[in-house]
Amino acid sequence: MAPRKIWAFLGAAAVAVAVATVTYNSTFGNVFYPLLYGALSVVAWLAVRRVPPGAQRRPWVLVAVTQTLWFTGDAVELAYYYLSEIPSAGVSDACWLGGYAVLTVALIMMARRRAPGRLGGAVLDALTLAGAAALLSWQFLIQPALGDGLSIADSVLPASYPVADVVLLAALLFIALSPGTRGTPTRLLFAAVVLYLAIDLTTNIGPYFLPQDLVARDGALIMLGNALLTAACLHPRRDELTRPSAQVRVLHPSRVLFLGVAFLTAPVLTAVEDGLAKNAVATLIATGVSTVFVLTRFTLAVREQERAQAQLTYQARHDPLTGLANRSVLTDEMDRTLPRGSGPVAVLYLDLDGFKQVNDLYGHEAGDLVLTTVAQRLSAAVRAGDLVVRLGGDEFVLFCPNLPADHAVRLADRIVGDLAEPIPFRGALLEVGTSVGIAAYGAGETAGERQALRAADAAMYEAKRSGRGRWVLAGA
């Protein structure tokens, strides 16, 4: 779905949720609320159907299951409101808490798939922060509920929701602190889960300083979170949440700050409980200073590791001579773009003419100069979003999303002229040319990486057979 339509969907959902919130507990609201909730659950399943079969669909199925469970819990609660003989508490709470568990599994699945084998640091940091959140929840939410003199059933059930929130927060942190792209789908997912956590926090502490009716109304905002999750599933770049990413995650200063706060949570709570006694304050200060030293050393070590990892990642994905992207980058980009068919795409396959003669006459140093110069000229000829790749030897590929066939032809014509310009070398002029094969796909057309490269490669050989120094459009 086009981003414009996704934002229109979110805008319509926000208006509908606002209406449900304002009309809460009225005659109209009691009808509109479940209809809207059910409609959003249906849209969530329709969004799952739009995920291509070859893509990672399972996490999105779990997201839709989550929304269905929460809708079912609300539907049972509403039925109990009108038909009091239907038992509600056990079924509704089972559906709501089950939704937390399913969504947590979906987030963990996304984190594992977007950073396979690279989650160790993110998991440790996430558990550290979640541990601090768990301690605060125990101190201010769970322990007071358990100490109110209620029965086990009446006290354990309310305490289960803060526990579910902490587990859900940990799963979200797995994604937030792991390597990977941070595009619009990821932000939509983060916004949804943060909204859920904020609603639960308001439900737990809101009655102490907000009117009960206002606290009850915030439950309608859950549907806005559901709409955000559905929008993430509908987004054309949804696969950034479920596909491995080569991006190296850099340690952000805020991450170190949050870890420091997490380390100090327990000492601060202990000092407060002790009434800020002299010894408690001294212990707290000493702990704070030690934490600063430990985190500083930790940051320096991580920075050194990041630099080494970034260098290795760059070397694995770039040609060492020209600095251009290599075949693995091309494969990732083509696999991400070509199957969608959301816009025109052009693939230009280039093979240099006369390169072997240059190597034979002037040596490999001259050949290297030709290759680096060609790389510079190709990079200057394309747009910012296009990808220039050296496959190896004297073969290059240009991958150009959102480039119609007629524009690709003009680009190929310009490149043929640019690469025919002589290259000075020790008083001599090195002359090479290029033959270009073009494979172009219009909006709505899909192709695989191998299919597109084969078509462009075949067109390139046809150009060579036709006399070199020219281009051929596949299928023309």
SELUMDO-55703 format. One record per residue (C-alpha): residue in one letter; chain; x, y, z. Coordinates in steps of 0.5 Angstrom, whole numbers, plus 500, padded with zeros to 3 digits. Example, Ala and Ser with C-alpha at 12.3 -4.5 7.8 and 13.67 -1.06 7.14 Angstrom:
BEGIN
{rec 'a', 'A', {525, 491, 516}}
{rec 's', 'A', {527, 498, 514}}
This chain:
BEGIN
{rec 'm', 'A', {500, 500, 500}}
{rec 'a', 'A', {503, 507, 498}}
{rec 'p', 'A', {505, 511, 504}}
{rec 'r', 'A', {500, 516, 503}}
{rec 'k', 'A', {494, 511, 504}}
{rec 'i', 'A', {497, 509, 510}}
{rec 'w', 'A', {497, 516, 513}}
{rec 'a', 'A', {490, 517, 511}}
{rec 'f', 'A', {488, 510, 514}}
{rec 'l', 'A', {492, 513, 521}}
{rec 'g', 'A', {488, 519, 520}}
{rec 'a', 'A', {481, 516, 519}}
{rec 'a', 'A', {483, 511, 525}}
{rec 'a', 'A', {485, 517, 530}}
{rec 'v', 'A', {478, 521, 528}}
{rec 'a', 'A', {474, 514, 530}}
{rec 'v', 'A', {478, 513, 536}}
{rec 'a', 'A', {477, 520, 538}}
{rec 'v', 'A', {469, 519, 537}}
{rec 'a', 'A', {469, 513, 541}}
{rec 't', 'A', {473, 516, 547}}
{rec 'v', 'A', {468, 522, 547}}
{rec 't', 'A', {462, 518, 547}}
{rec 'y', 'A', {465, 512, 551}}
{rec 'n', 'A', {459, 509, 556}}
{rec 's', 'A', {454, 513, 552}}
{rec 't', 'A', {448, 509, 548}}
{rec 'f', 'A', {452, 511, 541}}
{rec 'g', 'A', {459, 509, 544}}
{rec 'n', 'A', {456, 503, 547}}
{rec 'v', 'A', {455, 501, 539}}
{rec 'f', 'A', {460, 505, 536}}
{rec 'y', 'A', {466, 502, 540}}
{rec 'p', 'A', {465, 495, 539}}
{rec 'l', 'A', {464, 496, 532}}
{rec 'l', 'A', {470, 500, 531}}
{rec 'y', 'A', {474, 495, 535}}
{rec 'g', 'A', {472, 489, 531}}
{rec 'a', 'A', {473, 493, 524}}
{rec 'l', 'A', {480, 495, 526}}
{rec 's', 'A', {481, 487, 528}}
{rec 'v', 'A', {479, 485, 521}}
{rec 'v', 'A', {483, 490, 517}}
{rec 'a', 'A', {489, 487, 521}}
{rec 'w', 'A', {488, 481, 518}}
{rec 'l', 'A', {487, 484, 511}}
{rec 'a', 'A', {494, 487, 512}}
{rec 'v', 'A', {497, 480, 514}}
{rec 'r', 'A', {494, 478, 507}}
{rec 'r', 'A', {498, 483, 503}}
{rec 'v', 'A', {504, 481, 506}}
{rec 'p', 'A', {508, 477, 500}}
{rec 'p', 'A', {508, 469, 501}}
{rec 'g', 'A', {515, 469, 501}}
{rec 'a', 'A', {516, 474, 506}}
{rec 'q', 'A', {516, 474, 514}}
{rec 'r', 'A', {509, 473, 515}}
{rec 'r', 'A', {509, 470, 522}}
{rec 'p', 'A', {510, 476, 526}}
{rec 'w', 'A', {505, 480, 523}}
{rec 'v', 'A', {500, 474, 524}}
{rec 'l', 'A', {501, 474, 531}}
{rec 'v', 'A', {500, 482, 531}}
{rec 'a', 'A', {493, 480, 528}}
{rec 'v', 'A', {492, 475, 533}}
{rec 't', 'A', {494, 480, 539}}
{rec 'q', 'A', {489, 485, 536}}
{rec 't', 'A', {483, 479, 536}}
{rec 'l', 'A', {485, 477, 543}}
{rec 'w', 'A', {484, 484, 546}}
{rec 'f', 'A', {478, 485, 542}}
{rec 't', 'A', {475, 479, 544}}
{rec 'g', 'A', {476, 480, 551}}
{rec 'd', 'A', {473, 487, 550}}
{rec 'a', 'A', {467, 484, 547}}
{rec 'v', 'A', {466, 479, 553}}
{rec 'e', 'A', {466, 485, 558}}
{rec 'l', 'A', {461, 488, 554}}
{rec 'a', 'A', {456, 482, 553}}
{rec 'y', 'A', {457, 481, 561}}
{rec 'y', 'A', {455, 489, 562}}
{rec 'y', 'A', {448, 487, 558}}
{rec 'l', 'A', {447, 480, 560}}
{rec 's', 'A', {450, 479, 567}}
{rec 'e', 'A', {449, 472, 567}}
{rec 'i', 'A', {455, 471, 563}}
{rec 'p', 'A', {461, 470, 567}}
{rec 's', 'A', {467, 475, 564}}
{rec 'a', 'A', {473, 476, 569}}
{rec 'g', 'A', {476, 470, 567}}
{rec 'v', 'A', {475, 470, 560}}
{rec 's', 'A', {476, 477, 559}}
{rec 'd', 'A', {483, 477, 563}}
{rec 'a', 'A', {485, 471, 559}}
{rec 'c', 'A', {484, 474, 553}}
{rec 'w', 'A', {487, 481, 555}}
{rec 'l', 'A', {493, 477, 558}}
{rec 'g', 'A', {494, 472, 552}}
{rec 'g', 'A', {494, 478, 547}}
{rec 'y', 'A', {500, 481, 551}}
{rec 'a', 'A', {504, 474, 551}}
{rec 'v', 'A', {503, 473, 543}}
{rec 'l', 'A', {505, 481, 542}}
{rec 't', 'A', {511, 479, 546}}
{rec 'v', 'A', {513, 473, 542}}
{rec 'a', 'A', {512, 477, 535}}
{rec 'l', 'A', {517, 482, 538}}
{rec 'i', 'A', {522, 477, 540}}
{rec 'm', 'A', {521, 474, 533}}
{rec 'm', 'A', {522, 480, 529}}
{rec 'a', 'A', {528, 482, 533}}
{rec 'r', 'A', {531, 475, 532}}
{rec 'r', 'A', {530, 476, 525}}
{rec 'r', 'A', {533, 483, 524}}
{rec 'a', 'A', {539, 481, 527}}
{rec 'p', 'A', {541, 474, 527}}
{rec 'g', 'A', {547, 472, 532}}
{rec 'r', 'A', {548, 480, 534}}
{rec 'l', 'A', {543, 480, 539}}
{rec 'g', 'A', {547, 479, 545}}
{rec 'g', 'A', {549, 486, 547}}
{rec 'a', 'A', {542, 488, 546}}
{rec 'v', 'A', {539, 483, 550}}
{rec 'l', 'A', {543, 484, 556}}
{rec 'd', 'A', {542, 492, 556}}
{rec 'a', 'A', {534, 490, 555}}
{rec 'l', 'A', {534, 486, 561}}
{rec 't', 'A', {538, 491, 565}}
{rec 'l', 'A', {533, 496, 563}}
{rec 'a', 'A', {527, 492, 564}}
{rec 'g', 'A', {530, 489, 571}}
{rec 'a', 'A', {530, 497, 573}}
{rec 'a', 'A', {522, 497, 571}}
{rec 'a', 'A', {520, 491, 574}}
{rec 'l', 'A', {523, 493, 581}}
{rec 'l', 'A', {519, 500, 580}}
{rec 's', 'A', {513, 496, 578}}
{rec 'w', 'A', {514, 491, 584}}
{rec 'q', 'A', {515, 497, 589}}
{rec 'f', 'A', {509, 502, 587}}
{rec 'l', 'A', {504, 497, 583}}
{rec 'i', 'A', {505, 490, 585}}
{rec 'q', 'A', {507, 490, 592}}
{rec 'p', 'A', {501, 495, 594}}
{rec 'a', 'A', {496, 491, 591}}
{rec 'l', 'A', {498, 484, 594}}
{rec 'g', 'A', {498, 488, 601}}
{rec 'd', 'A', {491, 490, 601}}
{rec 'g', 'A', {488, 484, 604}}
{rec 'l', 'A', {485, 482, 598}}
{rec 's', 'A', {484, 474, 596}}
{rec 'i', 'A', {490, 471, 592}}
{rec 'a', 'A', {485, 471, 586}}
{rec 'd', 'A', {483, 479, 587}}
{rec 's', 'A', {490, 481, 588}}
{rec 'v', 'A', {494, 477, 583}}
{rec 'l', 'A', {490, 478, 577}}
{rec 'p', 'A', {491, 486, 577}}
{rec 'a', 'A', {499, 485, 579}}
{rec 's', 'A', {499, 480, 573}}
{rec 'y', 'A', {498, 487, 568}}
{rec 'p', 'A', {504, 490, 571}}
{rec 'v', 'A', {508, 484, 570}}
{rec 'a', 'A', {506, 483, 563}}
{rec 'd', 'A', {508, 490, 561}}
{rec 'v', 'A', {515, 489, 564}}
{rec 'v', 'A', {515, 483, 559}}
{rec 'l', 'A', {513, 487, 553}}
{rec 'l', 'A', {518, 493, 555}}
{rec 'a', 'A', {523, 488, 555}}
{rec 'a', 'A', {521, 485, 548}}
{rec 'l', 'A', {521, 492, 545}}
{rec 'l', 'A', {528, 494, 548}}
{rec 'f', 'A', {530, 488, 544}}
{rec 'i', 'A', {528, 491, 538}}
{rec 'a', 'A', {530, 498, 540}}
{rec 'l', 'A', {537, 496, 542}}
{rec 's', 'A', {539, 491, 536}}
{rec 'p', 'A', {542, 493, 530}}
{rec 'g', 'A', {537, 494, 524}}
{rec 't', 'A', {534, 500, 520}}
{rec 'r', 'A', {530, 505, 524}}
{rec 'g', 'A', {525, 507, 518}}
{rec 't', 'A', {517, 509, 518}}
{rec 'p', 'A', {515, 502, 520}}
{rec 't', 'A', {519, 501, 526}}
{rec 'r', 'A', {517, 508, 529}}
{rec 'l', 'A', {510, 506, 528}}
{rec 'l', 'A', {511, 499, 532}}
{rec 'f', 'A', {515, 503, 537}}
{rec 'a', 'A', {509, 508, 538}}
{rec 'a', 'A', {504, 503, 538}}
{rec 'v', 'A', {507, 499, 544}}
{rec 'v', 'A', {509, 505, 548}}
{rec 'l', 'A', {502, 507, 547}}
{rec 'y', 'A', {500, 501, 550}}
{rec 'l', 'A', {505, 501, 556}}
{rec 'a', 'A', {503, 509, 557}}
{rec 'i', 'A', {495, 507, 557}}
{rec 'd', 'A', {497, 501, 562}}
{rec 'l', 'A', {501, 506, 567}}
{rec 't', 'A', {495, 511, 567}}
{rec 't', 'A', {490, 505, 568}}
{rec 'n', 'A', {494, 503, 574}}
{rec 'i', 'A', {496, 510, 577}}
{rec 'g', 'A', {491, 515, 574}}
{rec 'p', 'A', {486, 513, 579}}
{rec 'y', 'A', {490, 517, 584}}
{rec 'f', 'A', {490, 524, 581}}
{rec 'l', 'A', {485, 523, 575}}
{rec 'p', 'A', {477, 522, 575}}
{rec 'q', 'A', {475, 515, 574}}
{rec 'd', 'A', {471, 516, 568}}
{rec 'l', 'A', {477, 519, 565}}
{rec 'v', 'A', {481, 514, 566}}
{rec 'a', 'A', {476, 509, 564}}
{rec 'r', 'A', {476, 512, 557}}
{rec 'd', 'A', {483, 511, 555}}
{rec 'g', 'A', {482, 504, 554}}
{rec 'a', 'A', {479, 507, 547}}
{rec 'l', 'A', {486, 509, 545}}
{rec 'i', 'A', {488, 502, 545}}
{rec 'm', 'A', {485, 502, 538}}
{rec 'l', 'A', {489, 507, 536}}
{rec 'g', 'A', {495, 503, 538}}
{rec 'n', 'A', {492, 497, 534}}
{rec 'a', 'A', {492, 502, 528}}
{rec 'l', 'A', {499, 504, 528}}
{rec 'l', 'A', {501, 496, 528}}
{rec 't', 'A', {496, 495, 522}}
{rec 'a', 'A', {500, 501, 519}}
{rec 'a', 'A', {507, 498, 520}}
{rec 'c', 'A', {504, 492, 517}}
{rec 'l', 'A', {501, 495, 511}}
{rec 'h', 'A', {508, 499, 510}}
{rec 'p', 'A', {512, 497, 503}}
{rec 'r', 'A', {518, 497, 507}}
{rec 'r', 'A', {515, 493, 513}}
{rec 'd', 'A', {521, 488, 512}}
{rec 'e', 'A', {526, 492, 515}}
{rec 'l', 'A', {523, 489, 522}}
{rec 't', 'A', {523, 482, 519}}
{rec 'r', 'A', {529, 482, 515}}
{rec 'p', 'A', {537, 481, 517}}
{rec 's', 'A', {540, 488, 516}}
{rec 'a', 'A', {548, 489, 515}}
{rec 'q', 'A', {547, 496, 519}}
{rec 'v', 'A', {552, 497, 525}}
{rec 'r', 'A', {548, 499, 531}}
{rec 'v', 'A', {552, 505, 534}}
{rec 'l', 'A', {552, 506, 542}}
{rec 'h', 'A', {548, 512, 543}}
{rec 'p', 'A', {549, 516, 549}}
{rec 's', 'A', {542, 516, 551}}
{rec 'r', 'A', {543, 508, 552}}
{rec 'v', 'A', {549, 509, 557}}
{rec 'l', 'A', {545, 514, 561}}
{rec 'f', 'A', {539, 509, 561}}
{rec 'l', 'A', {544, 504, 563}}
{rec 'g', 'A', {546, 508, 569}}
{rec 'v', 'A', {539, 510, 571}}
{rec 'a', 'A', {538, 502, 571}}
{rec 'f', 'A', {544, 501, 575}}
{rec 'l', 'A', {542, 506, 580}}
{rec 't', 'A', {535, 504, 581}}
{rec 'a', 'A', {536, 499, 587}}
{rec 'p', 'A', {540, 504, 591}}
{rec 'v', 'A', {536, 510, 590}}
{rec 'l', 'A', {530, 506, 592}}
{rec 't', 'A', {534, 503, 598}}
{rec 'a', 'A', {536, 510, 600}}
{rec 'v', 'A', {529, 513, 600}}
{rec 'e', 'A', {526, 507, 604}}
{rec 'd', 'A', {532, 508, 609}}
{rec 'g', 'A', {529, 515, 610}}
{rec 'l', 'A', {536, 518, 606}}
{rec 'a', 'A', {540, 516, 613}}
{rec 'k', 'A', {547, 519, 613}}
{rec 'n', 'A', {550, 512, 611}}
{rec 'a', 'A', {545, 511, 606}}
{rec 'v', 'A', {547, 517, 602}}
{rec 'a', 'A', {554, 516, 602}}
{rec 't', 'A', {553, 509, 600}}
{rec 'l', 'A', {549, 512, 594}}
{rec 'i', 'A', {554, 517, 592}}
{rec 'a', 'A', {559, 512, 592}}
{rec 't', 'A', {555, 507, 588}}
{rec 'g', 'A', {554, 513, 583}}
{rec 'v', 'A', {561, 515, 582}}
{rec 's', 'A', {563, 508, 581}}
{rec 't', 'A', {557, 507, 576}}
{rec 'v', 'A', {560, 513, 572}}
{rec 'f', 'A', {567, 510, 572}}
{rec 'v', 'A', {564, 503, 570}}
{rec 'l', 'A', {560, 506, 564}}
{rec 't', 'A', {565, 510, 562}}
{rec 'r', 'A', {570, 504, 561}}
{rec 'f', 'A', {564, 500, 558}}
{rec 't', 'A', {563, 506, 553}}
{rec 'l', 'A', {570, 506, 551}}
{rec 'a', 'A', {571, 499, 550}}
{rec 'v', 'A', {564, 499, 546}}
{rec 'r', 'A', {566, 504, 541}}
{rec 'e', 'A', {573, 501, 539}}
{rec 'q', 'A', {569, 494, 538}}
{rec 'e', 'A', {564, 498, 533}}
{rec 'r', 'A', {570, 501, 529}}
{rec 'a', 'A', {572, 495, 528}}
{rec 'q', 'A', {566, 492, 526}}
{rec 'a', 'A', {564, 497, 522}}
{rec 'q', 'A', {570, 497, 518}}
{rec 'l', 'A', {569, 489, 517}}
{rec 't', 'A', {562, 490, 515}}
{rec 'y', 'A', {564, 495, 510}}
{rec 'q', 'A', {570, 491, 507}}
{rec 'a', 'A', {565, 485, 506}}
{rec 'r', 'A', {560, 489, 502}}
{rec 'h', 'A', {564, 494, 498}}
{rec 'd', 'A', {570, 493, 493}}
{rec 'p', 'A', {577, 494, 496}}
{rec 'l', 'A', {579, 498, 489}}
{rec 't', 'A', {573, 502, 487}}
{rec 'g', 'A', {570, 503, 494}}
{rec 'l', 'A', {563, 501, 490}}
{rec 'a', 'A', {558, 496, 493}}
{rec 'n', 'A', {559, 489, 491}}
{rec 'r', 'A', {554, 483, 489}}
{rec 's', 'A', {552, 482, 496}}
{rec 'v', 'A', {549, 489, 497}}
{rec 'l', 'A', {546, 489, 490}}
{rec 't', 'A', {543, 482, 492}}
{rec 'd', 'A', {540, 485, 498}}
{rec 'e', 'A', {537, 491, 494}}
{rec 'm', 'A', {534, 488, 489}}
{rec 'd', 'A', {531, 482, 493}}
{rec 'r', 'A', {528, 488, 497}}
{rec 't', 'A', {525, 492, 491}}
{rec 'l', 'A', {524, 488, 485}}
{rec 'p', 'A', {518, 483, 488}}
{rec 'r', 'A', {514, 489, 490}}
{rec 'g', 'A', {513, 492, 483}}
{rec 's', 'A', {511, 498, 487}}
{rec 'g', 'A', {514, 503, 481}}
{rec 'p', 'A', {519, 503, 475}}
{rec 'v', 'A', {526, 499, 476}}
{rec 'a', 'A', {532, 499, 471}}
{rec 'v', 'A', {538, 495, 471}}
{rec 'l', 'A', {544, 497, 467}}
{rec 'y', 'A', {549, 492, 466}}
{rec 'l', 'A', {556, 495, 464}}
{rec 'd', 'A', {562, 491, 461}}
{rec 'l', 'A', {568, 495, 459}}
{rec 'd', 'A', {570, 495, 451}}
{rec 'g', 'A', {578, 495, 450}}
{rec 'f', 'A', {580, 494, 458}}
{rec 'k', 'A', {584, 488, 456}}
{rec 'q', 'A', {588, 491, 451}}
{rec 'v', 'A', {589, 497, 456}}
{rec 'n', 'A', {592, 492, 461}}
{rec 'd', 'A', {596, 488, 456}}
{rec 'l', 'A', {599, 495, 454}}
{rec 'y', 'A', {600, 499, 460}}
{rec 'g', 'A', {600, 494, 466}}
{rec 'h', 'A', {595, 493, 472}}
{rec 'e', 'A', {597, 500, 475}}
{rec 'a', 'A', {593, 503, 468}}
{rec 'g', 'A', {588, 498, 469}}
{rec 'd', 'A', {586, 500, 476}}
{rec 'l', 'A', {586, 507, 474}}
{rec 'v', 'A', {581, 506, 469}}
{rec 'l', 'A', {577, 502, 474}}
{rec 't', 'A', {577, 507, 479}}
{rec 't', 'A', {576, 513, 474}}
{rec 'v', 'A', {570, 509, 471}}
{rec 'a', 'A', {567, 508, 478}}
{rec 'q', 'A', {567, 516, 479}}
{rec 'r', 'A', {564, 517, 473}}
{rec 'l', 'A', {558, 512, 474}}
{rec 's', 'A', {557, 515, 481}}
{rec 'a', 'A', {557, 522, 478}}
{rec 'a', 'A', {552, 520, 473}}
{rec 'v', 'A', {547, 517, 477}}
{rec 'r', 'A', {542, 520, 482}}
{rec 'a', 'A', {543, 520, 490}}
{rec 'g', 'A', {538, 514, 491}}
{rec 'd', 'A', {541, 509, 485}}
{rec 'l', 'A', {546, 504, 487}}
{rec 'v', 'A', {553, 503, 483}}
{rec 'v', 'A', {556, 496, 484}}
{rec 'r', 'A', {562, 493, 481}}
{rec 'l', 'A', {561, 485, 480}}
{rec 'g', 'A', {568, 484, 479}}
{rec 'g', 'A', {573, 485, 473}}
{rec 'd', 'A', {571, 490, 468}}
{rec 'e', 'A', {563, 489, 470}}
{rec 'f', 'A', {559, 494, 473}}
{rec 'v', 'A', {551, 494, 475}}
{rec 'l', 'A', {547, 500, 476}}
{rec 'f', 'A', {541, 499, 480}}
{rec 'c', 'A', {536, 505, 479}}
{rec 'p', 'A', {529, 504, 483}}
{rec 'n', 'A', {523, 509, 480}}
{rec 'l', 'A', {527, 510, 474}}
{rec 'p', 'A', {522, 509, 467}}
{rec 'a', 'A', {525, 505, 461}}
{rec 'd', 'A', {526, 512, 457}}
{rec 'h', 'A', {530, 515, 463}}
{rec 'a', 'A', {534, 509, 463}}
{rec 'v', 'A', {535, 509, 456}}
{rec 'r', 'A', {538, 516, 456}}
{rec 'l', 'A', {542, 515, 462}}
{rec 'a', 'A', {545, 509, 458}}
{rec 'd', 'A', {546, 514, 452}}
{rec 'r', 'A', {550, 519, 457}}
{rec 'i', 'A', {554, 513, 460}}
{rec 'v', 'A', {557, 511, 454}}
{rec 'g', 'A', {559, 518, 452}}
{rec 'd', 'A', {562, 519, 459}}
{rec 'l', 'A', {566, 513, 459}}
{rec 'a', 'A', {569, 514, 452}}
{rec 'e', 'A', {573, 520, 454}}
{rec 'p', 'A', {580, 518, 454}}
{rec 'i', 'A', {584, 517, 461}}
{rec 'p', 'A', {591, 521, 462}}
{rec 'f', 'A', {596, 516, 464}}
{rec 'r', 'A', {604, 518, 464}}
{rec 'g', 'A', {603, 522, 458}}
{rec 'a', 'A', {599, 517, 454}}
{rec 'l', 'A', {591, 517, 453}}
{rec 'l', 'A', {587, 511, 455}}
{rec 'e', 'A', {581, 509, 451}}
{rec 'v', 'A', {576, 505, 453}}
{rec 'g', 'A', {568, 504, 452}}
{rec 't', 'A', {563, 500, 455}}
{rec 's', 'A', {557, 496, 452}}
{rec 'v', 'A', {550, 497, 456}}
{rec 'g', 'A', {545, 492, 457}}
{rec 'i', 'A', {538, 495, 460}}
{rec 'a', 'A', {533, 491, 463}}
{rec 'a', 'A', {527, 496, 465}}
{rec 'y', 'A', {520, 494, 469}}
{rec 'g', 'A', {514, 498, 470}}
{rec 'a', 'A', {510, 499, 476}}
{rec 'g', 'A', {506, 493, 477}}
{rec 'e', 'A', {511, 489, 474}}
{rec 't', 'A', {515, 484, 479}}
{rec 'a', 'A', {522, 480, 477}}
{rec 'g', 'A', {527, 476, 481}}
{rec 'e', 'A', {534, 478, 482}}
{rec 'r', 'A', {537, 473, 477}}
{rec 'q', 'A', {532, 474, 472}}
{rec 'a', 'A', {533, 482, 472}}
{rec 'l', 'A', {541, 481, 472}}
{rec 'r', 'A', {540, 475, 466}}
{rec 'a', 'A', {536, 480, 462}}
{rec 'a', 'A', {541, 486, 463}}
{rec 'd', 'A', {547, 481, 461}}
{rec 'a', 'A', {544, 478, 455}}
{rec 'a', 'A', {542, 485, 453}}
{rec 'm', 'A', {549, 487, 454}}
{rec 'y', 'A', {552, 482, 450}}
{rec 'e', 'A', {547, 483, 444}}
{rec 'a', 'A', {550, 490, 445}}
{rec 'k', 'A', {557, 488, 444}}
{rec 'r', 'A', {555, 483, 438}}
{rec 's', 'A', {552, 490, 435}}
{rec 'g', 'A', {559, 493, 435}}
{rec 'r', 'A', {560, 495, 442}}
{rec 'g', 'A', {560, 502, 445}}
{rec 'r', 'A', {552, 502, 445}}
{rec 'w', 'A', {546, 500, 449}}
{rec 'v', 'A', {541, 495, 448}}
{rec 'l', 'A', {534, 495, 452}}
{rec 'a', 'A', {532, 488, 453}}
{rec 'g', 'A', {525, 486, 450}}
{rec 'a', 'A', {525, 492, 445}}
